[in-house]
């Protein structure tokens, strides 16, 4: 009987005991695909990160499926949108296409448990599914490669057009591509080539927080001061974001503009960043800072007029970690707390 490897990934509502499945993606070693989105997951568990990174990568991000939808493509390809019981029915049907099945995930601690949950527990999984799961994290380790290596970089998929990280079917395909490469890989000693040289922090700091001082005086960190004023405005902020991406992994800190256009572009492009800005009550202190450094009068007037709106906008900025500077504090005072 032929044994088929099925590579699979799940997306779910959180790392907790009562988590529920959002989606599941599977691809066999012969290229057959199964993808399902669950309509009965626990909506109250969806936080901002899940909404941005998982829900928006679904085929039906608005949850507008009322009745079960089944789409069958070329032989042995299936997409299902429905409740857990409905997904179970069609998943069992799809799995019947194979004689014996080995299940492979990225790190099966969660994926395998949630796969079994579809069938009300491990004792209910289809008989042709081998009861011992496998994962590529262990395979990476056995080859001498850091299990936390970037999967897409290792499989050389990061430049393959539009990627959909955290879409279950896409991630299943990445797992398959990693397995195929690992199968012919001898034990690697220099696995560091697949991970960035450095863990880079992107700092978006309000004017007067001390970016220039940090850049000029902190010598034990490699810092890139990316002044947005030197970028072609006809291609902004896309060219600025490209510049930031190109330097992630090369330096410890990238200092970037705090303009709303830049912050929103960082969020839209899934670039984690730290937003550093003063308390709203520190206006007079910062006006004095601008005067001391001889900033242009128009610049100071602009900050004076828009101070409250800009600070409140930063309070509401999504997709970032915030550091609000106390009176008398500068960026250099908080760098030690950034765990670089």
N, C-alpha and C positions, 0 to 999 in steps of 0.2 A: 504493500500500500504506500502511496506517495505521501511524504510528510511535507507540509507547507508551513513556512514561517510567516506569521502575520505580525506586522509592526503596528503598534497602536499608541494613541495618546488620548488623554482626557482633559477637559477643562471643567472646573468645578468651583463651587462658591466659597471656598476657603479651606485653610489648613486647620480644621477642627472636626470633632467627632460627628457632628450632625451635618456635615457638608452634603451637597447634592450635585448631581451631574448636570452640567450645562450642555456639553457636547462630547462626542467621541468620534475619532477618526481612525480608520484602519486601512492598511495597504499590504497586500500579500507579496511574497518574493517574486510572484509572476505578474505583479502589476495590477491585480484586481483591487477595487476600492469600495469601502463602505464608509458612509458619513452620516451622522445623525445629530440633530439638535433636539434637546428635551424641552418641552413646553411647560413642564410642571416642576422646574427647579424652584428653590426658595428665593423669591425675588428680594426679600428684605435683607438678604446677606450680600447683595451687590453693593460694593463700595466704589469709590471714584476710580481706583486702579482697575478693578474688574470691568467697569463700564467702558473705560478707555481702551484697555488692552485685550479684553476677551469679547465682551458683548458686541463691540463695534466691528469685530472680525467674523461675526456670524452671518449666515445668509439672510437671516431674519432678525436683525438687531432690535427691531421695534416690538418683537414678540406678537406679531399680528397673525399668527397661525391659529385658527380656531378648530379645524378638523385635521386629522392626520393626512399628511402629504407624502406620497411615495414616488420617487423618480428613479427609473431604471435606465441606465445608459447602455453602453456596449455590454456584452455578456459578463456577468458577475460584477457589475458596478451598480451601486444602489445608494440613494440618498433618502433619508427619512426625517420627517419633522413631526414629532408627536410626543405623547406621554411615555413614561418608562415602560408601561405594559405594551404600548404600540411599537416602541423601538425594539423591545425584547422579541416580539413576534417576528419582525422582519430581520433582525440580526440572526436569530436562530435559522431562519430560512436561508440567509446569505452564507452562514457558516457551513451549511449542508453541502455547499459546492466543493468542499475539501475533505479528503479522507482522514488524515491526521494533522493536527495543528499544534505548532509551538507558538506561544505568545511572547513577543518581545516588546518591551517598553523602554523608555529612557531610564527611569528609576522607579521600579515597580511598587515601591512601598505604598503609594496612593493609587496609581493607575490600576493595579491588579485587584485591589480591594473594591474599587468602584466598578470595575468590569464584573466581578462576581456579584456585586450588589444588584446589578440589572437582573440577575437570575435568582434573586432572593438568597444569595449565599453561595459559597464555593461548592456545596453539594449539589447545587442545581445547574451548574454550567453544562453545556452540551457534552456528550460522551466523547466526541472526537477531539475535544480540546484537552491537551496534556495538562495535568493538574499542577505541574511545577512551572512557574513563569521564569523568564530570563530578562536581563536588562543590559543595555550597552554601557551603563556607568561601571558595572563590574568588569565588563570587557575592556573598557578603557584602562582601568586600573591594572588588569592582568597584562596589558601591553606596555605598561610603564608610562602611561599618559595620565595626566591630571584628570580625574573624573569631572572636574568643573570646567573643562575646556569648552570654548564656544563651539557648539555643534555645527552651526552653519559655516563657521570659518574652517573647521576641520574637514567638513565634506565639500568645501569650496562652493557653497551655494549662496554666499552673501551677495554676490553680484549677478545672480541669475534673474534679472528683472525684478518685478514686485514680489516681495516676500510677505508672508502673513504669520509672523511669529505669534504664538498663542491661538492660532486656528488649529484645531485638533488634527484635521486631515493634512495640513501643511507640515505640522510637527511630526506626524507619523511618517511622512515622506523623508523628512530630515533624518529621523531615526534609521530608516531603511538605508539611506545613503551612507550614514556613518557605519552601519554594520557591514555594508558591502566593502567599504574602504578598510575597515578593521580586519575583515576576514583575510586579507592578503598582506596585512601589516605585521612586520616583525616587531619585537619589543623595541620601543623607541626611547632613546636617552634624552634627546633634545626636544621634548614635547613643548617647551616654552615658546617655540616658533608659532604655535597656534593660539597663543593668548597675547593680549596687549602687553607692551613692555612695562607700563605703569598703570596704576589705578588713578585715573584723572578726575579731578573735581572741577566742574564748571561753576564758577562763581559770578553771579549777576549782582553787581553792587551799585547802590545808589551813589550819585555824585557826592563827594566829600567824605566817603567812608574810609578812604585811605588806600585805594588801589595802587596809586603811584608809589606810595611809601612801601607798601608790601613788595611790589615788584623790584624796587631799587635796594631794599635793605634786608630782605630775608634770603640769605645765600644758601641755606641747606635744602631748599626746594627749587625745583625747576619750574619757573612760572612764565607763562605767555600772556602778555598784556595785549588783548585784541581790541584795539580802538576801532569802533564801527565807523568813525568819520572818514576813514580812508578807503571805504568800499564803494564801488559804483552803485549809486542809488537807483539806477534803472533796472538793476538785477537784485535789488535788496528786498527782503533779507535772505533770499535763497543762496546768494554767493557767500554771505556771512555764515550761514548754517553749514555750508559745505566746508568752509575754512575751519570751523570748530570741529566738525567730524574728522577732518584730515589730521587733526592734532591730538585727538583723544587717544590715549595710550602712549603718547610721546613725551608728555610733560606731567607734572604733578597737579598743577592748577592752570586753568584757562580763565582769565579775567575777561568778562564780556559785558556788553552794554546792559543797562537796566530798563531801556525803553520798552514800552508795552508791546510794540511790534516784534521786538526780539524775544521777549518772554513768551509771547504766544507762539512764535515760530519754534522755540525750543520745545514747548509743550506739544505742539502739533507733530513734531518730528521725533517724539519719544526720546529726547535727550534729557536725562535727569540733571537738575541744576539746583544750586543753593542760592536763594535770594536774600541778600543782606541789605538792610535798610534801617533808618533810625525810627525811634518812637515819634509819634505824631506831635508830641509836645516839645520836640527838640529843634523846632524851626529856627529860633533865634540863634542857637548855637551853630547851626549849619550855615546860616546866612553869614555869620562872622567867619566861619571857615572859608567861605567863598571870597569874602573880602580880604582875608589874610593871604590867600594864594593869588590875589589879584585877578579873579575871574572877570570876564567882560560884564559890563553893567546890564546889558540885555539879558544875559544868562541869569544873573541874580534876580532880575525882575521877573523873569519867567518862572523861576523856582519859587519866588515869593508869592506869585499869583496862584500857582497851581499846586502848592505844597499839600494841602489837605486832600485834594482829589487824587493826587499821585500816590500818597501814602496809603490811602484807603484802597486804591486799586491794587497795591501790592499785598495788602491784607487779604484780598479776595483772589489772588492769583492761584490758579490750579497747577498741579503737576510739579510742585517744587517743595523743597524743605526751606523753612524760613529761619533766619537769624535776625532778631530785632535788637539793634545796638542800644545799650543804655547810654544816658548822657555821659559825655567824656570818653566814650569807648570808640576804638577804631577796628578795622578789619584785622590788623595784626594782633589785636588782643584776643581774638577768638580762633585764630588759625590752629592753635594747639588742640582745640576741642573738635577738630574736623576729622581726626583719625586718618591722616594721610600716611 
